[in-house]
Amino acid sequence: MTSQEQNRALRVVVVDDHTVMRAGVVALLLPEPGIEVVGEAGDGREGVELVERLSPDVALLDLRMPVLDGVAATRRIVAGPAATRVLILTTYDTDAEIEHAVEAGAIGYLLKDTSREQLVDAIRSAARGETVLAPRVAQKLVAKMRRPTQAALTSREVDVLRAVADGLSNAEIGRRLVIGEATVKTHLLRVFAKLDVSDRTRAVVVALERGLLSASGGGAV
């Protein structure tokens, strides 16, 4: 990096579908010397187009957005011609969402409760090519790395677990999936073993934590 490049302001775009949140982030960054917000977008596709047009140093992306979500937008930005670093700024911190964002190429993952100073430091670090993780996110990644690898659930086991999350009994699950009640119980026992749990409610909780389900539920064993 030349001295001229080092002295110029870092160019940042902010991509978030929540207008108030986006405006708040911009307001936090505006007074910061050495950082210039050069654009805003309200969904992932607009964000990708903005990056392609402006080639900013850093793109701050929310995860859950209409048209194109943050993970898909990250993937397109990283694969595109711009050398823009993607920094996720979101309220969501499940293992699955963190992993998907990192796998897509995001250089950092921050939560929206971060302070102004932390956000500014993260932008500067990301622009230098340094990985930036919120402390809670880093803890989750380390904890996951330390956990024994669990066998993946089959599609049928996921169907059964989703039905449990919907509050269905074994008999009702059988009718929904057109399988016998004994088969439902067999699937559940396999799920319990794979998730290292001993009851239906805990199975749903663990599945939610790992991003296997998108709705909560539970019931008696």
Order of alpha helices (4+ residues) and beta strands (2+ residues): alpha-beta-alpha-beta-alpha-beta-alpha-beta-alpha-beta-alpha-beta-alpha-alpha-alpha-alpha-alpha
